[in-house]
Amino acid sequence: MSAKELSTLLTLMNQREVRLTSACKEIADWIDRQGDVSGAGKIRDSLKALEADERQVRSTLTSLTRERPLPRFRG
């Protein structure tokens, strides 16, 4: 797999994560409106881990597109 293909794949995976996170937030909001504040809170707590890593993931993806090619791994 080339560096460009790997970068494209990682970017796609990140975009999917962003979409899933957004959907989970909408579900948590709906659950909250139904009166299950505890259930909604559990979903939001789980999403905090993704949000905490977001800056690092974005930074890494950006560096992949600008920096040297990735090293080849022995296989």
N, C-alpha and C positions, 0 to 999 in steps of 0.2 A: 504494500500500500504506500503510495507516495505521500509526501508531506501535505500536498494540497488536498488529496483525498481524505487524509486523516483530519485535517483542519475542517474540511467541509462536513465530515461526519460528526465531529465534536460540536460544531456550530448547530447542526440539525438537532442533536441531542439536547443542547442547551435551549433551543427554541421550544422543543417539546416540553421540557421541564417548566419553562416559563408559562406555557399554555396550561399545563396540568395544575400548576400552582394557582393560577388565576381561577380555574374552575373550582378548585378546592376552597378558595376564599369565598367564592359565590355560594357554594354549598354551606360553608360555615355561617355565612350571613343569613341564608334561608333557615337553617336550623335554629339560629339565634332568634329569628323572628317568630318561629314556632314555639318558642319558650324554653328550649333546651339549651340554656346558657352554658351548662357544664359540657355538653357534647360539642358545641361550637368551640368552646375554649380548648378542648382536646385537639381538635383539628388545627386551630391556630397555633397551639404549642408545637405541634409536629412541623408546621410550616416554618417556624422560626429557625430551625436548623438549615433549611434550604436558603432562607434569606440571609443567614449569617455567612454562608459560603458564596453568595452571589457575586460579591466584589472580586473574590479570588478567581472564580471561574471566568468572569468577564475579562479580567486582566490577563489570565493565561491564554484565553482564546485570541485576544488582541495581539499578544506577543507572538503567538504561532504564525500569525499572518504577516508579521513584520520582520521577524528575526530569521536567523540562519535556518537551513533545513534541519529537520529532526535527525538524530543519529539513527543509523541502521542497527537493528537488533539482530543478534545472532539467533539463528533458528535451527 
